[in-house]
Amino acid sequence: MYYAKPLMAEDVHYVASIMSEISNIIALHSINHSLAEWKCIFDENARDADEENFLICADNDVCAWLKLNGLQNKDTAWISMLVVADNYKHQGVGKFAVEYAFKYLHSKGFNQIGVQTTEDNDAAKSLYMRCGFSIAESKEFRTDDGTNINSYVMLKTLETKKYSLVLPDETHKEAYIQMMDKWEVIEKNIQPELLRRYSKSLGANVSYWKWLQWCEDDRTTGSMLSTGVPCTLYFFVDDTGEILGAIEINQRNTHRGHLHAGIVPWHRGKGLGTKMLESSLEICRNMGMTSVDIAPYKSNKIAVKTIIKNGGVLKDEFFENGKWSQRYTVSL
């Protein structure tokens, strides 16, 4: 019945309308801003990577405004605003919005979600407690209308996200295409190299089915690779099926090592590279390897840190194609 959509600049009048309703002004201890003031507020925050705004809708009607922030944190994000229009109160809109926040933040890898509400907002407290939040802290808070009032910081632990390495197959078609369409706009030098779908001979991207054939050839003969060493590509996926990155494992050591990996740009900085490397090392153990070499560029500080965290010991350095690389050995 309900659905969420990102709040666009042209939709700000919906927020202004909902926030001007007397019941919401009272419940939130807010003040009534004009539409022009709301536009200024959203213009100022439009490029804030720490914040996302959504409208909760039913058919063509806007039912509520949901704002999430703390998106640059590693563990805890926040519902910083949830306000429902008068004619949609007590119809499950708030519950839908909170559950949408759970799913959205879970997909981003967050372990915990928080919210703050004043002690006199019984409807909000009841909603959040029904949705599994617990009061973590009570403190005095000064509201927008200048009221000093006791407030509750409420927290909920999200289900631990599960990650796995899987071989690409026909079920990953849509997820792969969505990922690559987005990634190719951001970067050209996508890693690992086997993840790329561009064909120099065609001057265009190949179909997913042709790309799967490349993967099969890489696993069996390695004839498409400059090294000639068979190499297996794995998708790194979460429990929603989103592809977060990939890693390739060479069956034999090459001058650039056994492993080559990459996390999609929009999920970097969340510790996912460490989780992916941990899983790949387990695969290497099961293949009978006793150690693996990994050779990141020396300038790739994040990759170097991840390798060292997983037991990598610096073996040597070498200069190639105008860049210094470092070779690390990880004992298994």
C-alpha positions in Angstrom: 0.0 0.0 0.0 2.8 2.4 1.0 6.1 3.1 -0.7 9.1 5.4 -0.2 10.7 7.6 -2.7 13.7 10.0 -2.4 12.7 13.6 -1.6 13.5 15.9 -4.6 13.8 19.6 -4.6 10.4 20.0 -6.3 8.8 18.0 -3.5 9.7 20.3 -0.7 6.2 21.9 -0.6 5.0 18.5 0.8 7.3 18.8 3.7 6.3 22.4 4.3 2.6 21.4 4.3 3.0 18.5 6.7 5.2 20.5 9.1 2.7 23.3 9.2 0.0 21.2 10.6 -0.8 22.2 14.2 -0.7 18.7 15.6 2.8 18.2 14.3 4.1 21.6 15.4 2.9 20.8 18.9 4.2 17.2 19.0 7.6 18.2 17.7 7.9 21.5 19.6 8.8 23.0 16.2 8.1 26.4 14.7 6.2 27.1 11.5 8.6 27.8 8.6 7.4 29.2 5.3 7.9 27.3 2.0 10.7 29.7 1.1 12.5 28.9 4.4 12.1 25.1 3.8 13.5 25.5 0.3 16.6 27.2 1.8 17.0 24.5 4.4 16.9 21.8 1.8 19.2 23.7 -0.6 21.8 24.0 2.2 21.6 20.2 2.9 21.2 19.0 -0.7 24.9 17.9 -0.9 25.2 16.5 2.6 26.4 12.9 2.1 25.5 12.3 5.8 21.8 12.7 5.2 19.0 11.2 3.1 15.3 12.4 2.9 12.3 10.3 1.7 8.6 10.8 1.2 6.3 8.0 2.2 3.4 7.8 -0.3 0.2 6.0 -1.0 -0.8 6.1 -4.7 -0.3 9.8 -5.6 -0.7 11.1 -2.0 2.2 12.0 0.2 1.7 10.6 3.7 4.9 11.4 5.7 8.5 12.8 5.6 11.4 10.5 6.8 14.9 11.9 7.3 17.9 9.7 8.0 21.3 10.9 9.0 24.6 9.7 10.4 25.1 7.9 7.1 28.9 8.5 7.2 29.1 6.7 10.5 30.3 3.1 10.5 27.8 1.5 12.9 24.9 3.7 14.0 22.6 5.8 11.8 19.6 7.8 12.9 16.0 8.6 12.2 16.3 12.3 12.6 12.8 13.1 11.5 9.6 11.1 11.0 6.4 13.2 10.7 3.1 11.9 9.4 0.4 14.0 7.7 -2.8 14.4 9.8 -5.1 12.5 7.4 -2.8 9.5 7.5 -2.2 9.2 11.2 -3.1 5.8 12.9 -3.0 4.0 9.5 0.3 2.3 9.8 2.3 4.9 7.9 4.8 5.4 10.8 5.4 1.7 11.2 6.0 1.4 7.4 8.5 4.3 7.5 10.4 2.8 10.4 10.6 -0.6 8.8 11.7 1.0 5.6 14.5 2.8 7.5 15.5 -0.6 8.9 15.8 -2.2 5.5 17.5 0.8 3.9 20.1 1.1 6.7 20.6 -2.7 6.8 21.4 -2.6 3.1 24.0 0.0 3.8 25.7 -2.2 6.4 24.7 -0.4 9.6 24.5 -2.5 12.8 22.4 -0.1 14.8 19.7 2.6 14.3 18.9 5.4 16.8 16.2 8.0 17.3 15.6 10.8 19.8 12.1 11.8 20.9 10.8 14.0 23.7 9.1 12.4 26.8 5.8 14.0 26.0 5.5 12.6 22.5 3.7 9.4 23.5 2.7 8.4 20.0 6.4 8.5 18.9 7.6 6.6 21.9 4.9 4.0 21.5 5.7 3.5 17.8 9.5 3.1 18.3 9.1 0.7 21.2 6.6 -1.4 19.1 9.3 -1.5 16.4 11.9 -2.8 18.8 13.7 0.3 20.1 14.8 0.5 23.7 15.5 3.6 25.7 19.3 3.9 26.0 19.6 7.4 27.6 17.5 10.2 29.1 18.7 13.8 28.8 17.5 17.3 28.7 16.9 18.7 25.3 16.2 22.2 23.9 13.6 22.1 21.1 13.2 24.4 18.2 10.5 26.4 20.0 12.8 27.1 22.9 11.4 24.5 25.3 13.7 22.7 27.7 12.3 19.2 28.0 13.4 15.7 28.9 14.1 13.5 25.8 14.9 9.8 25.2 17.6 8.4 23.0 16.3 5.1 21.7 18.4 2.4 20.0 17.7 -0.8 18.1 20.3 -3.3 17.0 19.7 -4.4 13.4 20.2 -8.0 12.3 23.8 -8.8 11.6 24.3 -8.6 7.9 25.6 -11.7 6.2 28.2 -11.7 3.4 29.4 -14.4 1.1 31.6 -15.1 -2.0 29.7 -16.7 -4.8 30.4 -17.7 -8.4 28.6 -15.5 -11.0 25.6 -17.2 -12.6 22.4 -16.3 -14.4 20.7 -15.2 -11.2 23.1 -12.3 -10.8 22.3 -10.7 -14.1 20.3 -7.7 -13.0 22.5 -7.0 -9.9 25.6 -7.2 -12.1 24.2 -4.8 -14.7 23.0 -2.3 -12.1 26.4 -2.4 -10.3 28.4 -2.0 -13.5 26.2 0.8 -14.9 26.8 2.8 -11.8 30.5 1.9 -11.3 31.5 2.7 -14.9 30.2 6.2 -14.5 32.3 6.7 -11.4 35.6 5.0 -12.4 37.2 3.5 -15.6 39.9 1.4 -13.9 37.5 -1.1 -12.3 39.2 -3.8 -10.2 39.4 -6.7 -10.3 40.1 -6.6 -14.0 38.0 -9.7 -14.7 34.9 -7.9 -13.6 35.0 -5.6 -16.6 32.6 -6.3 -19.5 34.1 -4.0 -22.2 35.3 -5.6 -25.4 38.0 -3.8 -27.3 37.1 -5.7 -30.5 33.5 -4.7 -30.3 34.1 -1.2 -28.9 31.2 -1.8 -26.5 30.1 -3.8 -23.5 29.3 -7.4 -24.1 26.1 -9.1 -22.9 25.9 -10.6 -19.5 25.8 -14.1 -21.0 29.0 -13.4 -23.0 30.7 -12.1 -19.9 29.7 -15.3 -18.1 31.4 -17.3 -20.8 34.6 -15.2 -20.2 34.4 -16.1 -16.5 34.1 -19.8 -17.4 37.1 -19.6 -19.7 39.1 -17.8 -17.0 38.3 -20.6 -14.5 39.2 -23.5 -16.8 42.0 -22.5 -19.3 43.0 -19.0 -18.5 43.6 -18.5 -22.2 42.0 -15.0 -22.1 44.4 -13.8 -19.5 47.8 -12.3 -20.2 49.3 -14.7 -17.5 47.7 -17.8 -18.9 47.0 -18.9 -15.3 43.4 -20.1 -14.6 41.7 -17.6 -12.3 38.3 -17.7 -10.6 36.2 -14.6 -10.1 33.8 -14.4 -7.1 31.1 -11.9 -6.4 31.0 -10.5 -2.9 27.3 -10.3 -2.0 25.2 -9.5 1.0 22.0 -11.2 2.2 19.9 -8.9 0.0 21.7 -10.1 -3.2 23.5 -6.8 -3.8 27.0 -7.2 -5.3 29.3 -5.2 -3.1 32.5 -6.0 -4.9 34.5 -8.9 -6.3 37.7 -10.9 -5.9 39.7 -13.1 -8.3 41.9 -16.0 -7.1 44.7 -17.2 -9.3 45.2 -21.0 -9.2 49.0 -20.3 -9.2 51.1 -17.4 -8.1 51.9 -14.7 -10.7 54.2 -11.7 -10.4 51.2 -9.7 -9.2 50.2 -12.4 -6.7 47.3 -14.7 -6.2 44.5 -12.3 -5.3 43.0 -9.1 -7.0 40.0 -7.4 -5.5 37.8 -4.4 -5.4 34.8 -3.0 -3.5 32.3 -0.7 -5.3 33.0 3.0 -4.6 29.7 3.6 -2.7 30.4 0.9 -0.1 34.1 1.7 0.6 35.2 2.7 4.1 32.9 0.2 5.8 35.3 -2.6 6.5 33.9 -4.8 3.6 37.3 -5.3 2.0 38.5 -7.0 5.2 35.5 -9.3 5.3 35.9 -10.2 1.6 39.6 -10.9 2.0 38.9 -13.1 5.1 36.4 -15.2 3.0 38.8 -15.5 0.1 41.6 -16.7 2.3 39.3 -19.5 3.5 38.7 -20.5 -0.1 42.5 -20.6 -0.7 43.0 -22.8 2.4 40.4 -25.2 1.0 42.3 -25.2 -2.3 45.3 -26.5 -0.4 47.4 -23.3 -0.5 49.7 -22.7 2.4 50.3 -19.0 1.6 49.1 -16.3 -0.8 50.8 -13.3 -2.3 49.0 -10.0 -2.8 50.5 -7.1 -4.6 48.6 -3.8 -4.2 49.9 -0.5 -5.5 51.9 1.2 -2.7 49.7 4.2 -2.9 46.5 2.2 -2.2 46.7 2.7 1.6 43.3 1.1 2.2 44.2 -2.1 0.4 47.6 -2.2 2.2 45.9 -1.7 5.6 43.4 -4.5 4.8 46.1 -6.9 3.8 48.2 -6.2 6.9 45.0 -6.6 9.1 44.7 -10.1 7.6 48.2 -11.1 8.5 50.1 -9.8 5.4 53.9 -9.4 5.7 55.8 -7.2 3.3 57.9 -9.3 1.0 59.3 -6.8 -1.5 58.5 -3.9 -3.7 58.6 -3.5 -7.5 58.1 -0.7 -10.1 55.8 -1.4 -13.0 53.9 0.8 -15.5 55.0 3.9 -13.7 53.8 2.8 -10.2 55.4 1.2 -7.2 53.7 -2.0 -5.9 54.3 -3.9 -2.7 54.1 -7.7 -2.5 52.7 -9.1 0.8 52.6 -12.7 1.8 49.8 -14.1 4.0 50.5 -17.4 5.6 47.5 -19.8 5.7 
